[in-house]
Amino acid sequence: MSLIDTLFSRVSRPAGRALDPTIRDIVHTVLREHGYASPAEVQALRDEVRDMRARVDALQRRTDDVVSLAERVRTEAAAEAEARVGAMAEKLSVFEQQLSQRVHAAPATSASTPSPAASPSSCRVPECGGAVRSKGFCSSHYQQWRRGTLSAFVGPEGHVVVAGKSFQVSASLAGGHAEVRAGKLYVDGAQA
């Protein structure tokens, strides 16, 4: 440092303190004229940016928590669904085994005697052959059955007339074919 600079710095210190606010005002005015922000504005912007950054960080933490929770829920739901599918598969396997056992245990039906389920397109009344309308009967026989006047078939209320005799049986046997053997009434092969 030169002697002039040292001398000037010693002399200018008290003057600098007196001129300091004026110099600051001049500097701020020049900065504003040229479009620069003042130090106070820069500091305010820094504070605002710091606050915004803190908010963004808080939002990021919340987002991470939500993503973590969603992943945990997805994992738990997948495990629960897998367990349910396994249980359903096990039940299905047991059901298939039971069904297979029932099929093998069921008596074989005679090929010469067609069952009503074997020919759903023709009327259940022997020697009719009409197209099925409802309950296994053609239109004409269905109307007779519904009125309870179709001979040898149990009516909707359980009334049946066989060989000129009238019988009352359970309504659950409605639509069944009735016959009398050895003085006893049989509906679809079973004693009523």
C-alpha positions in Angstrom: 0.0 0.0 0.0 1.4 3.4 -0.9 1.8 6.3 1.4 -0.9 8.3 -0.3 -3.4 5.4 0.1 -2.6 5.1 3.7 -2.9 8.8 4.4 -6.1 9.0 2.4 -7.6 6.1 4.3 -6.7 7.7 7.7 -8.2 11.0 6.7 -11.2 9.6 4.9 -12.4 7.4 7.8 -14.3 10.1 9.7 -15.5 11.6 6.4 -16.5 8.1 5.1 -18.7 7.7 8.1 -20.4 11.0 7.5 -20.8 10.3 3.8 -21.8 6.6 4.2 -25.6 7.0 4.1 -25.3 9.4 1.1 -23.0 7.1 -0.8 -25.4 4.2 -0.1 -28.3 6.2 -1.5 -26.3 7.1 -4.6 -25.3 3.4 -5.1 -28.9 2.3 -4.7 -30.1 4.9 -7.1 -27.6 3.9 -9.8 -28.4 0.2 -9.3 -32.2 0.9 -9.7 -31.6 3.0 -12.8 -29.6 0.2 -14.4 -32.3 -2.4 -13.4 -30.3 -4.1 -10.6 -31.9 -5.2 -7.4 -31.0 -3.5 -4.2 -29.2 -5.6 -1.5 -32.4 -5.6 0.6 -34.4 -6.9 -2.4 -31.8 -9.6 -3.0 -32.0 -10.6 0.6 -35.8 -10.7 0.5 -35.6 -12.9 -2.6 -33.1 -15.2 -0.8 -35.4 -15.5 2.2 -38.4 -16.3 -0.1 -36.4 -18.9 -2.0 -35.3 -20.5 1.3 -38.9 -20.6 2.4 -40.0 -22.1 -0.9 -37.3 -24.7 -0.7 -38.4 -25.7 2.8 -42.0 -26.1 1.5 -40.8 -28.2 -1.5 -38.7 -30.4 0.9 -41.7 -30.9 3.2 -43.9 -31.8 0.2 -41.3 -34.2 -1.1 -41.2 -35.9 2.3 -45.0 -36.2 2.3 -45.0 -37.5 -1.3 -42.4 -40.1 -0.3 -44.5 -41.1 2.7 -47.6 -41.5 0.4 -45.7 -43.5 -2.1 -44.3 -45.8 0.6 -47.8 -46.3 2.1 -49.2 -47.0 -1.4 -46.5 -49.6 -2.0 -47.1 -51.3 1.3 -50.9 -51.4 0.7 -50.3 -52.8 -2.8 -48.0 -55.5 -1.4 -50.5 -56.4 1.4 -53.4 -56.5 -1.1 -51.5 -58.7 -3.5 -50.6 -61.1 -0.6 -54.2 -61.2 0.5 -55.5 -61.8 -3.0 -52.9 -64.6 -3.5 -54.1 -66.2 -0.2 -57.7 -66.0 -1.3 -57.0 -67.5 -4.7 -55.1 -70.3 -2.9 -58.0 -70.9 -0.6 -60.5 -70.9 -3.5 -58.3 -73.3 -5.5 -58.2 -75.6 -2.5 -62.0 -75.5 -2.1 -62.4 -76.1 -5.8 -60.1 -79.1 -5.7 -62.1 -80.5 -2.8 -65.4 -79.9 -4.6 -64.0 -81.6 -7.8 -63.0 -84.6 -5.7 -66.5 -84.8 -4.1 -68.2 -84.4 -7.4 -66.0 -87.1 -8.9 -66.9 -89.4 -6.0 -70.6 -88.8 -6.5 -70.4 -89.4 -10.3 -68.6 -92.7 -9.7 -71.1 -93.7 -7.0 -74.2 -92.8 -9.0 -76.0 -95.8 -10.5 -75.8 -96.1 -14.3 -79.1 -95.3 -16.1 -80.5 -97.6 -18.7 -79.9 -96.5 -22.3 -83.3 -97.8 -23.3 -85.2 -95.5 -20.9 -84.8 -91.9 -21.9 -84.9 -89.5 -18.9 -86.8 -86.2 -19.1 -83.5 -84.3 -19.0 -82.2 -86.3 -21.9 -84.8 -85.0 -24.3 -85.8 -81.5 -23.2 -87.2 -80.6 -26.6 -90.2 -83.0 -26.4 -93.2 -83.1 -24.0 -92.9 -85.4 -20.9 -96.3 -86.9 -21.6 -95.8 -90.3 -23.2 -96.6 -90.5 -26.9 -97.1 -86.7 -27.2 -93.8 -85.5 -28.8 -94.9 -81.9 -28.8 -92.3 -79.1 -28.4 -91.7 -78.1 -24.8 -93.2 -74.9 -23.6 -92.6 -75.0 -19.8 -91.9 -77.5 -16.9 -91.2 -80.2 -19.5 -94.7 -80.1 -21.1 -96.0 -78.9 -24.5 -98.4 -75.9 -24.5 -101.5 -78.1 -24.3 -100.3 -80.4 -21.6 -98.8 -77.5 -19.6 -102.2 -75.8 -19.4 -103.8 -79.0 -18.2 -101.0 -79.5 -15.6 -101.4 -75.9 -14.4 -105.1 -76.4 -13.9 -104.4 -79.7 -12.1 -106.3 -81.9 -14.7 -103.4 -83.6 -16.4 -103.8 -87.3 -15.5 -100.9 -89.1 -14.0 -98.9 -85.9 -13.3 -98.8 -84.1 -9.9 -100.3 -80.7 -10.3 -98.9 -77.4 -8.9 -100.8 -77.8 -5.5 -99.8 -81.5 -5.2 -103.1 -83.0 -6.5 -102.9 -86.0 -8.9 -105.4 -88.3 -10.5 -104.1 -91.8 -11.4 -106.2 -94.7 -12.7 -109.4 -92.8 -11.7 -108.3 -92.3 -8.1 -107.5 -88.9 -6.7 -104.4 -88.3 -4.4 -103.0 -85.4 -2.5 -99.2 -85.3 -2.2 -96.6 -82.6 -1.3 -96.5 -79.7 -3.7 -92.7 -80.2 -3.9 -93.5 -83.2 -6.2 -95.3 -80.9 -8.6 -94.7 -82.0 -12.2 -93.7 -85.5 -11.3 -95.1 -88.6 -13.1 -97.3 -90.6 -10.8 -98.3 -94.3 -11.0 -100.0 -96.8 -8.7 -98.1 -100.1 -8.0 -99.4 -102.7 -5.6 -101.9 -100.2 -4.2 -99.2 -97.6 -3.4 -98.6 -94.3 -5.1 -95.2 -93.7 -6.7 -94.0 -90.3 -8.1 -91.0 -90.4 -10.4 -90.2 -93.9 -9.2 -90.2 -93.0 -5.5 -93.0 -93.9 -3.1 -95.0 -90.8 -2.2 
